[in-house]
Amino acid sequence: MALLAGVSALMLNVAYAKHPQPQQPPPPCHVNPHAAADREAVLHRGDVRNLPDPLKNRLTELAARPHSQLPTQAYAEADKPSQLFQYYLLDTSGFEPNPFTTTIAGINDTAMLTATGPDCGLPTIASVRLVVEPKPDLPTSPDDVKAFIDIFTDVAGLFVINNESGWYEGWMIHDLRVAPTAAPLAGGRAPFGTITATDAAAVQAMGMHHNMKDEIFTVDGNPVQFPKSTDHFPDRQTNVVPIQLSMGAWNTLQQSDGHAYWEFNYTTNWIHPLYELPFTGGIPGTFEAGQIGALQSIIPGSGPAGVKNDPVRYGDNPNTKGVVQASGPRDPDKFDADDDAQREFRQRFIPSGLANEIFLDVYERVTSFEPTVTDFKQRLFDAYALEVSRVDGNGDGVISASEGDVDSGSDGFADNTRLFIPATQFNRFAVTREINDGFLAPRFAPSQKGWVLSGTLVRVSPAVAASSGRDGDDR
């Protein structure tokens, strides 16, 4: 008996060594009186017990802290359990400290805390879980852009936003890579997803010659510098080119924890209008030039160099039936319908792979796309209008739901699979503090001045079961 007791105690100690006790807030803040029970409940939950230890530790740490609710339980949306294939662990250490996350003398040291710092200053942390739904009629590989994927974000330590319709927003980030080379098409254009040999030679000649095939592209040709805490806007920043996919808006709960759910699939794998970027204030010099808010994308179109649409036909019509069919209140989620005329045709976003194609034009096709144009804004506007036109079947400057459907064909391709970046290629994740400025692009994009959390991708291979019970939403 003594031997068994000793073995049991040893096993218990090993378990707790793998899953260390989380921090509790110091006085005068109040600890979670149910910390041990909450931690144990999550640790042994069906959607958690098979997860990798780092992710499991983060979820149990969130559970043990003061909170309004436990980390979201992942329910299966098929007869078989959902499969975790990657995750992100987020904190506030991976980017330049800003007034949202840090007390800065003379700036906000006497002002109320607005984002981080609840629970007497416990670090703000989060986890993001990505699971694929193994439905019999859908792909089960997360590398397939037709797969349906659930994303669960759980946060501890972000104050609720009260004013001016503010919100937090999650962003999956794909950093532009150096494209493979291919022989140009007639007229010198590089085939989709490629650059020409002369383009490749030009980008490889930059800086320290980092820009080789398949490497993460850097604007200076030097080794990759991801955002870090020693950055200083505007003179010392990352040199990569991010493509940021919105996870939607959310706010925190009474105890400063937040929980968000989002569905990643070909109907949601769409990127904000890239032509908004010069007007967010996140490109050096644009704020000083008075360009914040100088352009809006409220009326869908292909930007300053493209099609500008009539607000009466393409605006957010308050009527149920508008001047054309399906033009009542704009609803981007109205993606599928038996009658194509009932599908939303006024999308402001574009498919993620098309955003990547536009950035290839701007940054990598330096000889095959507008070689005499060096102004960033003009290259961006021209590339946006051109690449949208190649998918836009009716010439209205908008990629409608039917035109951008993964099964539709465009630009000589039988389908649109090429237009979507798989979930597994989004190598970073960030959370921003947004405010109602009318933009769909991240606040201060592409800089990190609006960030409150960030983290990097962790792959899980083979995938593990990560759900418990069955979701009743069989829509």
C-alpha positions, 0 to 999 in steps of 0.5 A: 500500500505504501508503495502504491501511495508513493507511486500515486503521489509521484504521478500526481507531482509529475502531472502538476509539473507538466501543468504548473499552477497559474498566477493569481492577482496580488492584493488588493485584487481578488483571486478566483476562489474556485481556481483549483476546481476550474483548472481541473474541470478544463484540464480533464474536459473532452476537448482539452485533454488530448491537446499539446501540453503548452496549449493545455497549460495556457487554457488551464491558466485562463481557467484559474484566473478571475473570469466571467466564463471558462475557455470556450468548449469546442463541440464537434460539428460532425459525427467524429471529433474535430481535429486540432491541427494548429494553435497560437499562444498570444501575449503582449511581448512581440511588438512595440509597447504602445499606450494600449498595452503599456503605461508611458510616463507623460502619455497615459500614466495618470489616465485610466487603463484602456486595454491591458492591466486588469487584475492588478497587472497580471500579464495579458495572455490568450490562446487560439485553437484551430480545428477542422470539422471532419464532415463526410462531405467536406475535405478533412485536410486543413491544407485544402481550401475547401475544408471547414475550420473552427477557430476559438480565441480565449483571452485573459486580461483585456478591459471591456471597450466602452466608447465610440463603438470600439471592439477588439479584432483578431487577425490571422497573418500570412507573410508574403513569400518569394514566388516561384519563377515561370515563363511569362505569358503573352505580353510579359505578364507572369502567370498567377502565383509566380514571378518572371526570372528577371523579377526574381533576379531583381528581388534577389539583388536587394540588400543581403540577397535574402529574397530567394524562392519560398523565403518570406519576402522582405522589403529590404532584401535583408533577413526576416525581422518580425515585429519585436518589443524593441521596434520604434515607429516609424523608423524601426519596424518589421521588414515583412509584408503581412496579409491580414485576415479578419477574425471578426469583432468582439468585446470582453466580458465583465471580468476582462476575459474575452471569448470569440468564435470564427469559421474559416472556409472559402466563404470567409477567407477574404481580405479587406480592400488593400487600397485602404492601407495608405489611409490608416496612418500605419505607413510612415508619413501618411499621418503627417500628410493628412491622409488618414480617412482620405478614402473610404471603401463603403461603396464597393469598387476596385479602388482609386485606379479602378471602378467607382460604383453608384451609391444607389445601386451598390450602397447598403440599401435599407429596403428589403428589395432594392433597385436590383435584386438582392440589394437590400441591407448588405449582408456578406454572409449571404454567400450561398443560395440556390438562386445566384441572384439572391447571393450578396454581390457587393462584397468589399473584401477580396479572396486572400489569394487574390490579395497575395497576387496583388502584393506580388505585383506591388513588391516582387514583379518589379520588371514584369508589372509597371517597371517605371512606376515606383510610388507605392500607392500608385503600384498598389492602386493599379495592381488592385484594379487590375487583379480584381478585373481578372476575376470580376466577370461583369466589370463592376470592380467587385468580386461578388459571392458567385464570382469569388466562389471556390467552384467558379472559374475565372481568368482561364482557370476552371475553378477559383482554388488558387484564390485562397490561402490555406489556414496552415499558411497563416504563420502569425496571429494578432489582436488589435484595438479597433474604433469605428473609423469606417475602415475594414483594414486593421487600425494603423495597418500595416504597422503594429501601433494598434496591436494588443496581443500577438503570437506565432503558429504552432503546428500539431501533426498528427492532428489530435481530437479536440472537441466534446459533445455535438454542436446543435447548430446544423445549419 
